[in-house]
Amino acid sequence: MDHTEPIDQLISTLTRLPGIGERTASRLAFFILDEPDRLAEELSEALTAVKDEVGFCERCCNLTGEPLCSICRSTDRDHSTICVVADTPDLRAIETTGEYQGAYHVLHGIISPLEGVGPDDLRMGELLERLESAEANGGEAVEEVIVATSPSVDGEATSLYLSKAINPLDVEVSRIASGVPIGGNLEHTDKSTLSRALSERREL
Amino acid sequence: MDHTEPIDQLISTLTRLPGIGERTASRLAFFILDEPDRLAEELSEALTAVKDEVGFCERCCNLTGEPLCSICRSTDRDHSTICVVADTPDLRAIETTGEYQGAYHVLHGIISPLEGVGPDDLRMGELLERLESAEANGGEAVEEVIVATSPSVDGEATSLYLSKAINPLDVEVSRIASGVPIGGNLEHTDKSTLSRALSERREL
């Protein structure tokens, strides 16, 4: 194909996105061509805005276009509870439940000795600062930290490190529950999840 | 989610693309955020270019950023053979085979009585002009027209219409072969494909 043509240029740029092959890119490009002007224009503007405007929230390190993210700015949320997550997609996954009304802290990674990621490579310092002074948390003292890293080896290591670092402070630390997923089937649940479900059984 | 945030804006714009749901859009948006600046910028530029610059090739009605598409401009191709296709994706599918060295004509649709699409809604006039005068075909007289519409009801109707329209002219008309696909399996081939494969059998 002649890559000087604008369509080929668009297709080849689209294939650089994850999970988008030549066929999908081509389908997307022709869809964009057929749509009224505004889709291409709005997508183009959104792409520019996302790179120009997005930075870290000064308080929780979430990605945002403002100095403080919309969650930290919100007066409807409970800023005395902080849910610690590995990255922004995890934060969004929790937000979609609609269950959690507290604040967040985004570590931007998890401790991974194999990949050479230690606590100093993460946004741990900013978290401890928020726990030590109410001022760094927008004026409200933190009462509980919920560690919501994945129940993987690295996620558990991060959780252990956090509980050790936070325990000397006057803040409760909790960990999200692990066990058989809702709708899951005991027969097809892996051994480690089943053991965890047994050892963390609750009284009824 | 707060749609004033640039990330949410990008995600919601991406979900307007076909086959891209909330999850994929979110994965794409975070990928774009993590990539060095040029991906977002290049994609944004490619989107603008495709809408601003792309139009129809004056000769074959292919989509192009120039007055003539790269195939019609090429001096390496045989402009005495025209392959008629329904749309640009079909043209590209044939190009990927690397087998065809002739020119094309893009109808931008097929005759479909059910959807109210008749010959006058397609780029038939432009094709007949190219067949009638060598001048309209860049100076070379057309010797053969290969009808490469899909072997569907509408595709066959379009093919029949074309052969009737072209027969009075001094131009050969042919149709792409139909039959059992390569790698296909007789047992799982549908009845109409098998009948076609039998009736269009070739001598060995």
HADDOCK unambig.tbl for C-alpha pairs under 7 A between the chains (distance, minus, plus):
assign (segid A and resid 5 and name CA) (segid B and resid 64 and name CA) 6.40 0.50 0.50
assign (segid A and resid 5 and name CA) (segid B and resid 65 and name CA) 5.88 0.50 0.50
assign (segid A and resid 6 and name CA) (segid B and resid 46 and name CA) 6.62 0.50 0.50
assign (segid A and resid 6 and name CA) (segid B and resid 49 and name CA) 6.04 0.50 0.50
assign (segid A and resid 6 and name CA) (segid B and resid 50 and name CA) 5.13 0.50 0.50
assign (segid A and resid 6 and name CA) (segid B and resid 54 and name CA) 6.90 0.50 0.50
assign (segid A and resid 6 and name CA) (segid B and resid 65 and name CA) 6.18 0.50 0.50
assign (segid A and resid 7 and name CA) (segid B and resid 50 and name CA) 5.87 0.50 0.50
assign (segid A and resid 9 and name CA) (segid B and resid 46 and name CA) 6.30 0.50 0.50
assign (segid A and resid 10 and name CA) (segid B and resid 43 and name CA) 6.82 0.50 0.50
assign (segid A and resid 10 and name CA) (segid B and resid 46 and name CA) 4.94 0.50 0.50
assign (segid A and resid 10 and name CA) (segid B and resid 47 and name CA) 6.49 0.50 0.50
assign (segid A and resid 13 and name CA) (segid B and resid 43 and name CA) 5.98 0.50 0.50
assign (segid A and resid 17 and name CA) (segid B and resid 28 and name CA) 6.69 0.50 0.50
assign (segid A and resid 18 and name CA) (segid B and resid 28 and name CA) 6.88 0.50 0.50
assign (segid A and resid 28 and name CA) (segid B and resid 17 and name CA) 6.70 0.50 0.50
assign (segid A and resid 28 and name CA) (segid B and resid 18 and name CA) 6.88 0.50 0.50
assign (segid A and resid 33 and name CA) (segid B and resid 51 and name CA) 6.52 0.50 0.50
assign (segid A and resid 37 and name CA) (segid B and resid 51 and name CA) 6.87 0.50 0.50
assign (segid A and resid 40 and name CA) (segid B and resid 47 and name CA) 5.50 0.50 0.50
assign (segid A and resid 40 and name CA) (segid B and resid 48 and name CA) 6.57 0.50 0.50
assign (segid A and resid 41 and name CA) (segid B and resid 48 and name CA) 6.46 0.50 0.50
assign (segid A and resid 43 and name CA) (segid B and resid 10 and name CA) 6.83 0.50 0.50
assign (segid A and resid 43 and name CA) (segid B and resid 13 and name CA) 5.99 0.50 0.50
assign (segid A and resid 44 and name CA) (segid B and resid 44 and name CA) 4.18 0.50 0.50
assign (segid A and resid 44 and name CA) (segid B and resid 47 and name CA) 6.18 0.50 0.50
assign (segid A and resid 44 and name CA) (segid B and resid 48 and name CA) 6.82 0.50 0.50
assign (segid A and resid 46 and name CA) (segid B and resid 6 and name CA) 6.63 0.50 0.50
assign (segid A and resid 46 and name CA) (segid B and resid 9 and name CA) 6.30 0.50 0.50
assign (segid A and resid 46 and name CA) (segid B and resid 10 and name CA) 4.95 0.50 0.50
assign (segid A and resid 47 and name CA) (segid B and resid 10 and name CA) 6.49 0.50 0.50
assign (segid A and resid 47 and name CA) (segid B and resid 40 and name CA) 5.51 0.50 0.50
assign (segid A and resid 47 and name CA) (segid B and resid 44 and name CA) 6.20 0.50 0.50
assign (segid A and resid 48 and name CA) (segid B and resid 40 and name CA) 6.57 0.50 0.50
assign (segid A and resid 48 and name CA) (segid B and resid 41 and name CA) 6.45 0.50 0.50
assign (segid A and resid 48 and name CA) (segid B and resid 44 and name CA) 6.82 0.50 0.50
assign (segid A and resid 49 and name CA) (segid B and resid 6 and name CA) 6.04 0.50 0.50
assign (segid A and resid 50 and name CA) (segid B and resid 6 and name CA) 5.15 0.50 0.50
assign (segid A and resid 50 and name CA) (segid B and resid 7 and name CA) 5.86 0.50 0.50
assign (segid A and resid 51 and name CA) (segid B and resid 33 and name CA) 6.49 0.50 0.50
assign (segid A and resid 51 and name CA) (segid B and resid 37 and name CA) 6.87 0.50 0.50
assign (segid A and resid 54 and name CA) (segid B and resid 6 and name CA) 6.89 0.50 0.50
assign (segid A and resid 64 and name CA) (segid B and resid 5 and name CA) 6.40 0.50 0.50
assign (segid A and resid 65 and name CA) (segid B and resid 5 and name CA) 5.85 0.50 0.50
assign (segid A and resid 65 and name CA) (segid B and resid 6 and name CA) 6.17 0.50 0.50
